[in-house]
Amino acid sequence: MRAALDAAAQAALEGEVPVGAVVVRNGAVVATGANAPRANRDPTAHAEIMAIRRACEALGTDRLADCDLWVTLEPCAMCAGAIAHARIARLYWGADDPKGGAVVHGARVFAQPTCHHRPELFGGIGEHEAAAMLRDFFRARR
């Protein structure tokens, strides 16, 4: 989670919402991603999507069945869908997102009968630091 939190901090420095993600395989970081929708002019450039894209490129595959994803914020519906399509084995996240999350809130993507792949889920990892980073980021902009 430390690497994901560091990526989130870097995103904040660049004016992006501070969310970071890391794909791990066999205990080694394969790829890192940070929110970049503004910089990339791409609404799909969420940290999870960026990390998944980079991991697939690095590993030369479209399936990450033997990989874990660590992200600082509960994934949204778009990212949860990408996680399912990538066949991520385990999902670890920091702060819950009651407003935009789709794992334990909102759409609860992995609980839907139409979801074709469900990773193991572990929330609350590094929650306090991730939530504080988000609060501070938005407080500074209001």
Backbone torsions as a table, in degrees:
resi	resn	phi	psi	omega
1	MET	NA	-28.4	-179.0
2	ARG	-56.4	-43.2	-180.0
3	ALA	-64.8	-37.3	177.8
4	ALA	-67.8	-40.7	177.5
5	LEU	-64.6	-38.2	177.0
6	ASP	-64.6	-40.4	177.1
7	ALA	-64.2	-38.8	178.0
8	ALA	-64.4	-42.2	178.6
9	ALA	-62.0	-39.7	178.0
10	GLN	-65.5	-40.4	177.3
11	ALA	-58.8	-43.6	179.5
12	ALA	-60.6	-41.9	178.4
13	LEU	-61.2	-27.0	180.0
14	GLU	-93.5	7.3	177.5
15	GLY	83.5	10.1	178.0
16	GLU	-95.3	156.0	174.3
17	VAL	-58.4	128.4	-172.8
18	PRO	-74.8	87.0	173.7
19	VAL	-129.9	132.8	178.5
20	GLY	-129.1	154.6	-178.8
21	ALA	-144.4	149.2	179.5
22	VAL	-138.8	133.1	172.6
23	VAL	-97.9	129.1	-177.2
24	VAL	-121.9	137.4	176.8
25	ARG	-133.1	124.9	-179.4
26	ASN	52.4	39.2	177.0
27	GLY	81.0	-1.0	-179.3
28	ALA	-112.7	140.1	177.6
29	VAL	-70.3	124.9	178.2
30	VAL	-94.9	-40.1	-177.0
31	ALA	-158.4	151.9	178.5
32	THR	-124.9	147.5	175.8
33	GLY	-141.5	152.3	175.5
34	ALA	-136.6	153.6	177.6
35	ASN	-54.0	135.2	179.9
36	ALA	-150.5	31.4	-178.8
37	PRO	-63.1	-36.1	180.0
38	ARG	-71.9	-49.5	-178.5
39	ALA	-61.7	-39.6	-177.8
40	ASN	-89.0	-7.7	-173.8
41	ARG	50.9	49.6	-174.5
42	ASP	-145.3	108.7	-178.7
43	PRO	-64.8	-13.0	178.0
44	THR	-91.9	2.2	-175.7
45	ALA	-82.3	52.1	174.7
46	HIS	-77.8	158.0	-177.0
47	ALA	-54.4	-44.3	-178.1
48	GLU	-62.5	-45.1	-179.0
49	ILE	-62.8	-44.4	-179.8
50	MET	-61.2	-45.0	-179.6
51	ALA	-66.2	-42.3	179.2
52	ILE	-62.9	-45.8	178.9
53	ARG	-58.6	-46.2	-178.2
54	ARG	-67.1	-37.7	178.7
55	ALA	-66.0	-43.4	178.7
56	CYS	-61.5	-41.8	177.7
57	GLU	-63.5	-47.7	-177.8
58	ALA	-62.6	-37.0	-177.1
59	LEU	-93.8	-8.1	178.8
60	GLY	67.7	40.2	-177.2
61	THR	-149.5	165.8	173.9
62	ASP	-108.2	4.2	179.7
63	ARG	-124.0	133.2	-178.8
64	LEU	-118.7	44.1	-173.5
65	ALA	-61.7	-23.5	-180.0
66	ASP	-103.9	21.2	-177.3
67	CYS	-119.1	155.8	174.5
68	ASP	-112.7	151.6	175.7
69	LEU	-119.1	126.4	176.8
70	TRP	-111.1	125.0	-178.7
71	VAL	-138.7	147.2	-173.6
72	THR	-78.1	-16.9	-177.8
73	LEU	-134.6	142.4	175.7
74	GLU	-49.4	126.4	-178.0
75	PRO	-63.1	148.8	174.8
76	CYS	-79.1	179.1	-178.5
77	ALA	-63.3	-40.4	179.6
78	MET	-61.4	-47.1	-178.1
79	CYS	-69.4	-37.0	176.5
80	ALA	-61.9	-39.7	176.4
81	GLY	-62.6	-42.4	178.3
82	ALA	-64.8	-38.5	178.2
83	ILE	-61.9	-43.7	178.1
84	ALA	-64.0	-46.1	-179.3
85	HIS	-64.8	-33.6	179.1
86	ALA	-78.4	-11.6	179.9
87	ARG	64.5	35.7	177.0
88	ILE	-54.7	135.0	-176.1
89	ALA	-75.0	-47.8	-177.2
90	ARG	-136.0	138.8	178.2
91	LEU	-116.3	123.6	176.1
92	TYR	-116.3	131.7	176.1
93	TRP	-136.3	159.6	-178.4
94	GLY	-87.6	-90.9	-175.5
95	ALA	-82.1	139.4	170.6
96	ASP	-70.9	155.6	178.5
97	ASP	-128.8	84.4	-177.8
98	PRO	-59.5	-26.0	-177.1
99	LYS	-85.8	-43.0	-174.3
100	GLY	-122.1	-4.5	-179.1
101	GLY	-71.3	155.4	-178.3
102	ALA	-137.1	22.4	177.8
103	VAL	-103.8	-59.7	176.0
104	VAL	-109.0	-0.3	176.6
105	HIS	-127.2	173.4	173.0
106	GLY	52.8	-124.8	-173.1
107	ALA	-67.6	-20.9	-177.7
108	ARG	44.4	59.4	-171.9
109	VAL	-50.0	-46.5	-174.3
110	PHE	-73.1	-13.1	177.8
111	ALA	-89.9	-7.3	-177.6
112	GLN	-76.8	140.1	-179.6
113	PRO	-64.1	-20.4	179.6
114	THR	-86.1	-5.1	178.6
115	CYS	-73.8	121.1	-173.7
116	HIS	-85.2	-12.6	176.9
117	HIS	-146.3	133.6	-180.0
118	ARG	-123.6	113.2	175.8
119	PRO	-73.4	162.2	168.7
120	GLU	-68.4	142.6	-173.3
121	LEU	-117.0	133.7	178.9
122	PHE	-140.4	106.4	-179.2
123	GLY	-102.9	166.6	174.1
124	GLY	83.5	12.0	179.9
125	ILE	-82.1	115.8	-177.5
126	GLY	69.2	23.8	-173.3
127	GLU	-56.3	-45.6	-173.9
128	HIS	-65.1	-44.3	179.5
129	GLU	-67.5	-42.1	179.3
130	ALA	-63.5	-45.1	-179.8
131	ALA	-65.5	-41.0	179.2
132	ALA	-63.3	-40.0	179.2
133	MET	-62.3	-42.5	178.8
134	LEU	-67.0	-45.5	178.8
135	ARG	-58.6	-47.2	-179.1
136	ASP	-62.6	-40.8	179.6
137	PHE	-60.1	-49.9	-177.6
138	PHE	-74.2	-33.3	177.1
139	ARG	-60.1	-41.6	-179.2
140	ALA	-66.3	-21.1	-177.8
141	ARG	-98.3	-5.3	-177.9
142	ARG	-98.9	NA	NA
